[in-house]
Amino acid sequence: MTETKIDAKAPYDVIVIGSGPGGYVAAIRAAQLGLKTACIERENLGGICLNWGCIPTKALLRSAEMFDHFKHAAEFGIKVGSVEADFPAMISRSRGIADKVSKGIGFLFKKNKIDTILGTAKLLPRSGAWKPHQIEVTSSSGKTVYEAKDVIIATGARARSLPGIELDGKRIIEYRKAMTLPEQPKSMVVLGAGAIGVEFASFYRSLGTDVTIVEFMPRLVPNEDPEISKELTRAFDKRGLKSLVDHKLTSAKVSGDKVLMTAEPNKGGDKLTLEADMLLVAVGIQANTENLGLEAHKIVLEKGYIKVDAENRCGENLWAIGDVIGRGLAHVASSEGVFVAEKIAKVHAEPVRYDAIPACTYCSPEIASVGLTEEKAKAQNVPVKVGKFPFTALAKARAAGDTTGFVKVLWHAETGALVGAHLIGPAVTDLIAEVTLAKTTEVNAESLLATIHAHPTFAETIKGATEAALGHAIDL
């Protein structure tokens, strides 16, 4: 039997479980505020986001974007000859970038005097409210117990599947496997048309893979504004990406080197038989809550996620942030990490503005949004003035050779405050910052128009859409 050791150091002020974009940010902010801090990580520093999600996927998408540029080089007066994708090199570049970013987190921990503890954490029962929390960490060298006054749970989430569809890691895969395939598949079915699904569909289609998306909801990216979904569908159709919306995948079986699948219309009708080299399951995530010792602290789970109060507390001196509480998005987790660290340090903690969270999808064309959709604004009886500006009317987009998409803004008809913004097209995942700032400050439609936008820039679309909303568009 492995002996359990007790860490001889004095108790930490804060121990963070998990080093993803919520956990590592929380640890750094706590250390900056003078708290003795440690972070426990069972795999790689940076968590899923930096190692398998946000960063390496964007590296792959950038490779696909560059490949597309080279295929259209002649349109820009450049002769390049034949162009082909080096799939293993793209995968290698992506993994190399993820490794460098993970090592960067280690550097930041050392800089801020944060102890890194490698292993799997479990909260032990607490014998008294006044005593520090004890966390048992299991690693290759055995078990060690560490103590801390406050514990932040930032264990994140992992891909989930659907009943009857079993991931085998070879032909029926999730996103982690999709980033490390030894060779490019000739055909792929992507189950799920959320951000992860359409990003991978976009990447593989750029390289020439025959891709079909199966989505249960009636449209692609169903959480986005319906006009965004319509524009994305149009763009995907043009690229040869097939979309099967309002359908459910009822079976998937591996047969030799193929996956045989059956899809059924939600409203009834004939079943469809699909066949592909790979089935990528991208139907959402489930929180990493198993074997954490939550039961001993009466931490409540709600729909599989840790339930927290308005200040992210889930128990006595226990806090939780990010995917494990079901909020999603790396930048939300980071914001919550700063908020909780400041709460623990008893300094001013600015509440997270959940009504002004930007969402970005990095497919081609890119998608970004913040605030209410037009549908939701109407459902909540919020009076809005709506304006749209297409990239076809933008000189910078013409010069860049990419005129797909538009910018749509919703301004409150009475106060002039920003209600929502929905963008699809070139550079919109960067443009979203301007309207998010408008959403979180006193900027209104008139003050945005009074802000001089440099010409020519993609940002002029935001001004143009706002002019259209107020009824005096200049370039439309």
C-alpha positions as CSV (number, residue, x, y, z in Angstrom):
1,M,0.0,0.0,0.0
2,T,1.3,3.4,-1.0
3,E,2.0,5.7,2.0
4,T,0.3,9.1,2.1
5,K,2.7,11.9,3.0
6,I,1.7,15.2,4.6
7,D,3.3,18.3,3.0
8,A,5.6,19.8,5.6
9,K,5.1,23.4,4.4
10,A,2.7,25.8,6.2
11,P,-0.8,25.8,4.7
12,Y,-1.2,27.7,1.4
13,D,-3.6,30.6,1.4
14,V,-5.0,29.3,-1.9
15,I,-4.8,26.1,-3.9
16,V,-6.2,26.1,-7.4
17,I,-7.2,22.7,-8.8
18,G,-6.7,22.9,-12.6
19,S,-4.4,25.1,-14.7
20,G,-6.6,26.0,-17.6
21,P,-7.5,29.6,-18.5
22,G,-9.5,29.9,-15.4
23,G,-7.2,28.2,-13.0
24,Y,-3.8,29.6,-14.1
25,V,-5.2,33.2,-14.1
26,A,-6.8,32.7,-10.7
27,A,-3.4,31.4,-9.3
28,I,-1.5,34.3,-10.8
29,R,-3.9,37.0,-9.6
30,A,-3.9,35.4,-6.1
31,A,-0.1,35.4,-6.0
32,Q,0.0,39.1,-7.2
33,L,-2.2,39.9,-4.2
34,G,0.3,38.4,-1.8
35,L,-1.4,35.1,-1.2
36,K,0.7,32.0,-0.9
37,T,-0.5,30.0,-3.9
38,A,-0.2,26.6,-5.4
39,C,-1.8,25.0,-8.5
40,I,-2.5,21.3,-9.0
41,E,-2.5,20.0,-12.6
42,R,-2.9,16.3,-13.6
43,E,-1.8,16.7,-17.2
44,N,-0.3,19.7,-18.9
45,L,-0.1,23.3,-17.6
46,G,-2.7,25.4,-19.5
47,G,-5.4,22.7,-19.4
48,I,-7.6,21.7,-22.3
49,C,-7.8,25.2,-23.8
50,L,-4.1,25.8,-24.3
51,N,-3.1,22.3,-25.0
52,W,-6.1,20.9,-26.9
53,G,-8.6,23.6,-27.5
54,C,-8.3,27.4,-28.1
55,I,-4.7,27.7,-29.1
56,P,-3.8,24.5,-31.1
57,T,-7.1,24.6,-33.0
58,K,-6.4,28.2,-34.1
59,A,-3.0,27.1,-35.3
60,L,-4.6,24.5,-37.5
61,L,-7.2,27.0,-38.8
62,R,-4.4,29.4,-39.6
63,S,-2.7,26.7,-41.6
64,A,-5.9,26.1,-43.5
65,E,-6.3,29.8,-44.1
66,M,-2.8,30.1,-45.5
67,F,-3.5,27.1,-47.7
68,D,-6.6,28.8,-49.0
69,H,-4.6,32.0,-49.7
70,F,-2.1,30.2,-51.7
71,K,-4.8,28.5,-53.8
72,H,-6.0,31.9,-54.7
73,A,-2.6,33.5,-55.1
74,A,-3.1,34.2,-58.9
75,E,-6.0,36.6,-57.9
76,F,-3.4,38.7,-56.1
77,G,-1.0,38.7,-59.0
78,I,1.3,36.0,-57.5
79,K,2.5,32.9,-59.3
80,V,3.2,30.0,-56.9
81,G,2.7,26.9,-59.0
82,S,1.0,23.8,-57.6
83,V,0.1,23.9,-53.9
84,E,-0.6,21.0,-51.7
85,A,-1.3,20.6,-48.0
86,D,1.3,18.8,-45.7
87,F,-1.1,17.5,-43.2
88,P,1.4,15.9,-40.8
89,A,3.4,19.2,-40.8
90,M,0.2,21.2,-39.9
91,I,-0.5,18.8,-37.0
92,S,3.2,19.1,-35.9
93,R,3.1,22.9,-36.0
94,S,-0.1,22.9,-33.9
95,R,1.3,20.6,-31.3
96,G,4.6,22.6,-31.1
97,I,2.7,25.9,-30.5
98,A,0.6,24.2,-27.8
99,D,3.8,23.0,-26.1
100,K,5.4,26.4,-26.1
101,V,2.3,28.0,-24.6
102,S,2.1,25.4,-21.9
103,K,5.8,26.0,-21.0
104,G,4.9,29.7,-20.9
105,I,2.5,29.1,-18.1
106,G,5.2,27.3,-16.2
107,F,7.4,30.4,-16.6
108,L,4.6,32.7,-15.3
109,F,4.1,30.4,-12.3
110,K,7.8,30.6,-11.4
111,K,7.8,34.4,-12.0
112,N,4.9,34.8,-9.5
113,K,6.3,32.2,-7.0
114,I,3.4,29.8,-7.5
115,D,4.1,26.2,-6.6
116,T,3.1,23.7,-9.3
117,I,1.9,20.4,-8.0
118,L,1.6,17.6,-10.6
119,G,-1.0,14.9,-9.9
120,T,-4.7,14.2,-9.4
121,A,-6.4,16.1,-6.6
122,K,-9.1,15.1,-4.2
123,L,-10.7,17.1,-1.4
124,L,-10.6,15.3,1.9
125,P,-13.4,15.6,4.5
126,R,-13.0,18.6,6.7
127,S,-12.9,17.9,10.4
128,G,-13.7,21.5,11.5
129,A,-14.7,24.8,9.8
130,W,-11.7,26.6,11.3
131,K,-9.2,24.2,9.9
132,P,-7.6,24.5,6.5
133,H,-8.8,22.3,3.6
134,Q,-6.8,19.2,2.9
135,I,-6.2,18.1,-0.6
136,E,-4.8,14.6,-1.4
137,V,-2.7,14.6,-4.6
138,T,-2.0,11.3,-6.3
139,S,1.0,11.2,-8.6
140,S,3.6,8.7,-9.9
141,S,5.5,9.2,-6.7
142,G,2.6,8.4,-4.4
143,K,0.1,10.4,-2.4
144,T,0.7,13.7,-0.7
145,V,-1.7,15.8,1.3
146,Y,-1.6,19.6,1.0
147,E,-3.4,22.2,3.1
148,A,-5.0,25.5,2.1
149,K,-7.4,28.1,3.6
150,D,-9.2,28.5,0.3
151,V,-9.6,26.1,-2.7
152,I,-10.6,27.1,-6.2
153,I,-12.0,24.3,-8.3
154,A,-11.1,24.9,-12.0
155,T,-11.1,21.4,-13.4
156,G,-12.8,22.2,-16.6
157,A,-14.7,19.8,-18.8
158,R,-14.2,17.2,-21.5
159,A,-16.0,16.2,-24.7
160,R,-19.2,14.1,-24.3
161,S,-20.9,11.7,-26.7
162,L,-24.4,10.6,-27.2
163,P,-26.1,7.3,-26.2
164,G,-25.5,4.6,-28.7
165,I,-22.5,6.4,-30.3
166,E,-19.3,5.0,-28.7
167,L,-16.0,6.8,-29.2
168,D,-13.3,4.4,-30.2
169,G,-10.5,6.9,-30.7
170,K,-9.8,5.6,-34.2
171,R,-12.8,6.1,-36.5
172,I,-15.3,7.6,-34.1
173,I,-13.4,10.4,-32.4
174,E,-13.7,13.6,-30.4
175,Y,-11.8,16.9,-30.9
176,R,-8.5,15.8,-29.2
177,K,-8.1,12.9,-31.6
178,A,-9.1,15.1,-34.5
179,M,-6.0,17.3,-33.8
180,T,-3.5,14.4,-33.9
181,L,-4.7,12.2,-36.7
182,P,-1.7,10.5,-38.5
183,E,-3.2,11.2,-41.9
184,Q,-5.9,13.4,-43.4
185,P,-9.2,11.5,-43.9
186,K,-10.8,11.6,-47.3
187,S,-14.3,11.9,-45.8
188,M,-15.7,13.0,-42.4
189,V,-19.1,13.4,-40.8
190,V,-19.1,16.0,-38.0
191,L,-21.9,15.6,-35.5
192,G,-22.8,19.0,-34.0
193,A,-22.7,22.4,-35.6
194,G,-21.7,24.5,-32.6
195,A,-18.3,26.3,-32.5
196,I,-16.2,23.2,-32.2
197,G,-18.1,21.3,-34.9
198,V,-18.0,24.1,-37.6
199,E,-14.4,25.0,-36.8
200,F,-13.2,21.4,-37.5
201,A,-15.5,21.1,-40.4
202,S,-14.1,24.3,-41.9
203,F,-10.5,23.1,-41.3
204,Y,-10.8,19.7,-42.9
205,R,-12.9,21.0,-45.8
206,S,-10.1,23.6,-46.6
207,L,-7.7,20.7,-47.0
208,G,-10.0,18.9,-49.4
209,T,-11.8,16.4,-47.1
210,D,-15.4,15.6,-48.0
211,V,-17.3,16.9,-45.0
212,T,-20.9,16.6,-43.9
213,I,-22.3,18.3,-40.8
214,V,-25.2,16.7,-39.0
215,E,-27.0,19.0,-36.6
216,F,-30.0,18.3,-34.4
217,M,-31.2,21.9,-34.4
218,P,-32.8,23.5,-37.5
219,R,-29.7,25.5,-38.4
220,L,-25.9,25.8,-38.1
221,V,-24.4,27.6,-35.1
222,P,-27.9,27.5,-33.4
223,N,-26.9,29.9,-30.6
224,E,-26.1,32.7,-33.0
225,D,-28.5,35.2,-34.7
226,P,-30.5,33.4,-37.4
227,E,-29.1,35.7,-40.1
228,I,-25.6,34.6,-39.1
229,S,-26.6,31.0,-39.5
230,K,-28.0,31.7,-42.9
231,E,-24.9,33.5,-44.1
232,L,-22.6,30.7,-42.7
233,T,-24.8,28.1,-44.5
234,R,-24.4,30.0,-47.7
235,A,-20.7,30.3,-47.3
236,F,-20.3,26.6,-46.4
237,D,-22.4,25.5,-49.4
238,K,-20.2,27.6,-51.7
239,R,-17.1,25.7,-50.2
240,G,-18.7,22.3,-50.8
241,L,-19.5,21.7,-47.2
242,K,-22.7,19.7,-46.8
243,S,-25.1,20.5,-44.0
244,L,-27.8,18.1,-42.7
245,V,-29.7,20.2,-40.1
246,D,-32.8,19.2,-38.2
247,H,-31.5,15.6,-38.2
248,K,-30.4,13.2,-35.5
249,L,-27.7,10.6,-35.9
250,T,-29.4,7.4,-34.6
251,S,-26.5,4.9,-35.2
252,A,-22.8,4.8,-35.9
253,K,-20.9,1.6,-36.4
254,V,-17.3,1.0,-37.6
255,S,-17.1,-1.4,-40.5
256,G,-13.6,-2.0,-41.7
257,D,-12.0,1.4,-42.5
258,K,-15.4,3.2,-42.7
259,V,-18.0,4.4,-40.3
260,L,-21.6,3.5,-41.3
261,M,-24.2,5.9,-39.9
262,T,-28.0,6.4,-40.0
263,A,-29.5,9.9,-39.7
264,E,-33.2,10.6,-39.3
265,P,-35.2,13.9,-39.8
266,N,-36.5,15.2,-36.5
267,K,-39.9,15.7,-38.0
268,G,-40.1,12.2,-39.4
269,G,-39.4,10.9,-42.9
270,D,-37.0,8.6,-44.7
271,K,-33.8,7.6,-42.9
272,L,-30.5,8.5,-44.6
273,T,-27.4,6.3,-44.7
274,L,-24.1,8.0,-44.4
275,E,-20.6,6.6,-44.8
276,A,-17.3,8.3,-44.0
277,D,-13.7,7.6,-43.0
278,M,-14.3,9.4,-39.7
279,L,-17.1,10.5,-37.4
280,L,-16.1,13.5,-35.3
281,V,-18.5,13.9,-32.3
282,A,-18.8,17.5,-31.3
283,V,-22.0,17.7,-29.3
284,G,-20.9,19.6,-26.2
285,I,-19.0,19.0,-23.0
286,Q,-19.4,17.5,-19.6
287,A,-17.8,18.8,-16.4
288,N,-14.8,17.1,-14.8
289,T,-16.4,16.5,-11.3
290,E,-15.7,12.8,-10.7
291,N,-13.5,11.7,-7.8
292,L,-12.9,15.2,-6.5
293,G,-14.4,14.5,-3.1
294,L,-17.2,16.9,-3.6
295,E,-19.7,14.8,-1.7
296,A,-17.8,15.2,1.6
297,H,-18.3,19.0,1.3
298,K,-22.0,18.8,0.2
299,I,-21.1,20.5,-3.0
300,V,-24.2,20.4,-5.2
301,L,-24.2,19.4,-8.8
302,E,-26.9,20.9,-11.1
303,K,-27.2,19.2,-14.5
304,G,-23.7,17.8,-14.0
305,Y,-22.1,21.1,-13.2
306,I,-21.0,22.5,-9.8
307,K,-23.6,24.9,-8.5
308,V,-22.2,28.2,-7.2
309,D,-23.7,31.3,-5.7
310,A,-23.4,34.9,-7.2
311,E,-19.8,35.1,-5.9
312,N,-18.7,31.6,-7.3
313,R,-18.8,30.0,-3.9
314,C,-19.7,26.3,-3.7
315,G,-18.9,25.6,-0.1
316,E,-17.1,26.9,3.0
317,N,-13.9,28.5,1.6
318,L,-14.6,26.6,-1.6
319,W,-15.0,28.3,-5.0
320,A,-15.5,27.1,-8.6
321,I,-15.0,28.7,-12.0
322,G,-15.2,28.1,-15.7
323,D,-16.4,25.0,-17.5
324,V,-16.9,23.0,-14.4
325,I,-19.7,25.3,-13.4
326,G,-21.1,25.3,-17.0
327,R,-20.3,28.9,-18.0
328,G,-18.0,27.9,-20.9
329,L,-15.6,30.1,-22.9
330,A,-12.0,30.5,-21.8
331,H,-12.2,34.3,-21.4
332,V,-15.2,33.9,-19.0
333,A,-13.2,31.4,-16.9
334,S,-10.3,33.9,-16.8
335,S,-12.6,36.7,-15.7
336,E,-14.1,34.5,-13.0
337,G,-10.6,33.5,-11.9
338,V,-9.6,37.2,-11.3
339,F,-12.9,37.9,-9.6
340,V,-12.6,34.9,-7.1
341,A,-8.9,35.6,-6.4
342,E,-9.8,39.2,-5.5
343,K,-12.7,38.0,-3.3
344,I,-10.4,35.7,-1.4
345,A,-7.8,38.5,-1.0
346,K,-10.6,40.8,0.3
347,V,-9.9,43.6,-2.3
348,H,-12.3,45.2,-4.7
349,A,-13.6,42.6,-7.1
350,E,-15.4,43.8,-10.2
351,P,-18.3,41.4,-11.0
352,V,-18.1,39.5,-14.3
353,R,-20.4,41.1,-16.8
354,Y,-22.3,38.0,-18.0
355,D,-24.5,40.2,-20.2
356,A,-21.4,41.3,-22.2
357,I,-19.6,38.1,-23.0
358,P,-18.2,38.0,-26.5
359,A,-18.4,34.7,-28.3
360,C,-16.1,33.9,-31.2
361,T,-16.1,31.0,-33.8
362,Y,-13.0,30.7,-35.9
363,C,-14.3,28.9,-39.0
364,S,-14.2,30.5,-42.4
365,P,-15.9,32.9,-42.4
366,E,-15.3,33.9,-38.8
367,I,-18.3,34.6,-36.5
368,A,-18.4,36.9,-33.4
369,S,-21.3,38.1,-31.3
370,V,-22.1,39.9,-28.0
371,G,-25.4,40.7,-26.3
372,L,-28.9,39.8,-27.4
373,T,-29.9,38.6,-30.8
374,E,-32.8,40.4,-32.6
375,E,-35.1,37.4,-31.7
376,K,-34.3,37.6,-28.0
377,A,-34.6,41.4,-27.9
378,K,-38.1,41.1,-29.3
379,A,-39.0,38.3,-26.9
380,Q,-37.9,40.6,-24.0
381,N,-39.7,43.6,-25.5
382,V,-36.5,45.5,-25.8
383,P,-37.0,48.3,-28.5
384,V,-34.1,48.2,-30.9
385,K,-32.8,50.0,-34.0
386,V,-31.1,47.5,-36.2
387,G,-28.4,48.2,-38.8
388,K,-26.4,46.0,-41.1
389,F,-23.4,46.7,-43.2
390,P,-22.1,44.1,-45.7
391,F,-18.5,43.5,-46.3
392,T,-19.2,43.8,-50.1
393,A,-19.6,47.6,-49.5
394,L,-16.3,47.9,-47.6
395,A,-13.2,49.1,-49.6
396,K,-10.8,47.3,-47.2
397,A,-12.6,44.0,-47.8
398,R,-12.4,44.5,-51.5
399,A,-8.7,45.1,-51.3
400,A,-8.2,42.1,-49.0
401,G,-10.2,39.8,-51.4
402,D,-12.7,38.7,-48.8
403,T,-16.2,40.3,-49.0
404,T,-18.2,37.5,-47.3
405,G,-20.5,38.4,-44.5
406,F,-21.8,41.5,-42.7
407,V,-21.9,43.3,-39.4
408,K,-25.3,43.7,-37.6
409,V,-25.8,46.0,-34.6
410,L,-28.8,46.5,-32.3
411,W,-29.0,49.8,-30.5
412,H,-31.7,50.5,-27.9
413,A,-34.3,52.7,-29.6
414,E,-34.8,54.9,-26.5
415,T,-31.4,55.0,-24.6
416,G,-29.1,54.4,-27.5
417,A,-27.2,51.7,-25.5
418,L,-25.8,48.7,-27.4
419,V,-28.2,45.7,-27.1
420,G,-26.3,43.3,-29.2
421,A,-23.9,42.9,-32.2
422,H,-23.6,39.9,-34.6
423,L,-20.7,39.7,-37.1
424,I,-19.7,37.2,-39.7
425,G,-16.8,37.8,-42.1
426,P,-13.1,38.7,-42.2
427,A,-11.4,39.8,-38.9
428,V,-14.7,39.8,-36.9
429,T,-13.2,37.9,-34.0
430,D,-11.0,41.0,-33.5
431,L,-13.7,43.6,-34.3
432,I,-15.9,42.2,-31.6
433,A,-13.8,44.0,-29.0
434,E,-15.1,47.4,-30.0
435,V,-18.7,46.6,-29.6
436,T,-18.0,44.6,-26.4
437,L,-16.4,47.8,-25.0
438,A,-19.5,49.7,-26.0
439,K,-21.6,47.1,-24.2
440,T,-19.7,47.5,-20.9
441,T,-19.3,51.3,-20.9
442,E,-21.4,54.3,-21.5
443,V,-20.8,54.3,-25.3
444,N,-24.1,54.7,-27.2
445,A,-24.8,54.9,-30.9
446,E,-24.2,58.6,-31.2
447,S,-20.9,58.5,-29.4
448,L,-19.7,55.6,-31.5
449,L,-20.5,57.6,-34.6
450,A,-18.5,60.5,-33.1
451,T,-15.5,58.2,-32.9
452,I,-13.4,58.6,-36.0
453,H,-12.7,55.2,-37.6
454,A,-9.5,55.0,-39.6
455,H,-9.9,54.4,-43.4
456,P,-9.6,51.9,-44.8
457,T,-10.2,49.4,-42.0
458,F,-12.5,46.5,-41.3
459,A,-13.7,48.4,-38.2
460,E,-15.5,50.9,-40.5
461,T,-18.2,48.2,-40.8
462,I,-19.3,48.8,-37.2
463,K,-19.7,52.5,-37.9
464,G,-21.5,51.8,-41.2
465,A,-23.9,49.4,-39.5
466,T,-24.6,52.0,-36.8
467,E,-25.3,54.7,-39.4
468,A,-27.7,52.3,-41.0
469,A,-29.5,51.7,-37.7
470,L,-29.9,55.4,-37.2
471,G,-31.2,55.9,-40.8
472,H,-28.3,57.9,-42.3
473,A,-26.0,55.3,-43.9
474,I,-23.2,57.0,-46.0
475,D,-21.8,54.0,-47.9
476,L,-24.9,52.0,-48.6
